[in-house]
Amino acid sequence: QGVSLPDTATLCGRDVVLNGAGVRTKLVFKVYVGSLWLPTSAPALAGMIAQSPRRVRMDLLRGLSADQLVDALLDGLKDNLSATELAAVKGESDQLVAAMRGLGDVKKGSVVTLDYIDGATHVTLDGRDRATIAGEAFNQALTRIWLGAHPVQASLQNAMLGGGGT
């Protein structure tokens, strides 16, 4: 889709490798290229979730409003968490909503990263830090949007896991 992803990246001085990437589509629209970065390649959620640092990156293929970003993230959390699990990360989810609304409308070509480093999720837009949200449980919940039992898109999940299973 015209997005160039390097094989490696550095998060807080630690190297991570591109585990896999794919295109998120909604209806007939290509929305973003989603990619997963880990210290060591992992073909399944269980092997991936134990690793740190890690990155979920979204290279936008079309512009999105803040409301579209927020709605998609909240829907993904609801699809993958029980009511009890959602309640346990409500404070962190509220912080994420505020951070995403703070991004405003995100333009085609922008890059949103969700980096998990030292127990916190770091939200960046085009390389600029926008929010830091503490908590391993929250990051694991967030990651399940793409890689959980009910991913936002099964083909994207498969691609991000390097073509492996869940």
Beta strands, then each sheet from edge to edge (+ up, - down):
strand 1: 8-11
strand 2: 14-26
strand 3: 29-38
strand 4: 54-60
strand 5: 111-117
strand 6: 120-125
strand 7: 128-134
sheet 1: 1+ 2- 3+ 4- 5+ 6- 7+
end
